[in-house]
Amino acid sequence: MSAAISVHGLSKKFANKAVVKNLDLSINESEIFAFLGPNGSGKTTTMRLIAGLLIADAGEGTCLGLDVRNEHIEIRKHIGYMSQYFSLYTDLTVTENIVFVARAYAVADRALAVSNMINRFNLSPYANQLAGSLSGGWKQRLALACALIHKPKLLMLDEPTSGVDPESRAFFWDTIQAEAANGVTIMVSTHYLDEVQQYANRLAYILHGELLVTGSPAKVIANSGLHTLRIEAGNHELLVPSREYDGVLYAALTTDGVIISGKDMADLKQAATTVAPGFSTIEVTPRLEEVFLHLAKVKA
């Protein structure tokens, strides 16, 4: 596959504080690529550097075949960018916002393009409503419609499903998958790890501005070296002793029981026998949550 994004040594400081540190990243064309990390890890800054909205202090690379440092203005013409926070005009109607963005990108057959977006995103009932009066989910739909109005080659979404209802989340991912199937490259940041495991082709995890791991969700889990054991008991009182036992790096209570993770399955089984005698156990695949918590602990 050809790379839609390929950057090397990307670095950025704000007020002499390093926010992105010597980052290398490659994203394939038509790929759904999840960009993960805790708040303040440098995700948004990295996406803005790639999109040409910020200029890197150091590093080089290309986005859609264009130089990220010297051709950033041209890059912006081919990207649909949706920020984490609603950034459209709250005192314009839904239709007026879409028209404004279509004009900014000099979209051909503007009236038809706007009408198609309103219909595609089921915005007809709100077409003449002020954008600021929309609920969170409908604001996100409007923002995504505006990000797609000019048929971008790359769609960059910064936590697009944050705070929206399950129906809207499903609609967003249906739209994202349809765009990827039509050749659009997707870079999306999210805190919903279930979405990542279900929809992303590959992912990257960033912490304190440094890229720690990249690969498919299954590969990242497999390469973590973690094992997970589920104790078939939904007892919150088991959590504290489980976490304090040697060899247990992570413990959590789920609806299916207490899960414990570590580097050695023998240690986990010994811990389970000690803290929950008489309860059955089952080996399960580690979740991304445990993997990222482990990475953060190792990096600390």
Order of alpha helices (4+ residues) and beta strands (2+ residues): beta-beta-beta-alpha-beta-beta-alpha-beta-alpha-alpha-alpha-beta-alpha-beta-alpha-beta-beta-alpha-beta-alpha-beta-beta-alpha-beta-alpha
